[in-house]
């Protein structure tokens, strides 16, 4: 599956715009950054923008052929193979257990490198709230494993001057799609 084929919502058929189509839209828009944010929010409200099964604009979600532990292991291995740094892994289920609560498997990995994120932060420092990149592996109530991450195009639209960094956003989009394929496909 290429970046053009990964649709928001994974197998659930939610949203029909691909990451590449969204990138083309960012390149072709002549409105200011504020208008871009408003347009994205309007698309999300109308179900036209990419969103997860729960309708969260900007959240990419794909199903995994593997369980949570194997999906995360494959993801972390591929992150390392791409020369990226894993800054942290947060096991939310383990945290819940420490306070006497239960949570299905839910683990976050925070990763990236300065070469990829710095060009975006040079244009808009507030994008640092969304970087480094994050990916969440989680199990739903039916025992199905999912991989979710923030769409870089959505991150760019969220920050006023970042849409000017289309090449960096495209590179991040392609990278995340490749990581997702390696982590989730058999």
Beta strands, then each sheet from edge to edge (+ up, - down):
strand 1: 59-63
strand 2: 85-91
strand 3: 106-112
strand 4: 133-139
strand 5: 145-150
sheet 1: 1+ 5- 4+ 3- 2+
end
